[in-house]
């Protein structure tokens, strides 16, 4: 398992206009990863934006190897 600590910044790249994230969705811990993902998914779209969030509490993530 991986624990993301409270205070960790998470990034979400999108072309859509919204303020609140709805699940399911993806996040990156590296800003460039989020930007590159949205640029790859939507080439030639100039309305890409990067949203930044900060965890208020620890989050435990399961790795695929932990599930099997």
N, C-alpha and C positions, 0 to 999 in steps of 0.2 A: 504494500500500500504506500501511497505517497500522501503526505500532508502538506497542503498549502497553508501557510501561517496567516493569521489575521494581519492586515496591512499590506499583503501581497497585491500588486497591481495586476489586473487582467485587462486584456485588450480585445476589442471586437471590431472588425472591419465590415463595412456595409455600404450599400448604395441607397438604402431605404431611410425614410424619415420617421423616426420614432424616438421616444425618450426612455421607454421601459422595455427591457428584453423579455421575450416570451420563449419558453422552452418548446422544443429542443433548440439548442443553439450551440455554438462553439466559441471558445475563448483561447487566447494565446497569452503566454507570459512574456513574450517578446513583441514589442510594437511592430517591428519589421515583418514578422511572421504574419500578423493580422493584415497588414497593408498588402503584402505580396499575395496572400490568399485571395483577397477581394479583387485585386488587380488581375489576377489569373482568371478568376471566375467571370469577371465582367470587363474584358479588354475593350478599350476605346470608350469606356464610360468615365466621364470626368466628374461625376457626382459622388465619388468614393469618399467616405469619411471614417475616421478612426475614433472609436468610443473607448474611454478608459473608466474602469471600475476599480474599487479597492475593497478587499474582503474585510468584513466587520468581525468575522470569527474564523477559526480554523476550519478547513474543509478537507475531509479525507477522501481521496480518490482511489478507486480500485483499478489495478492494472489487469489487463486481460489474463495474464499468467496467474493472478490471484483467484480468478473465477473458475478456471478449469481444474 
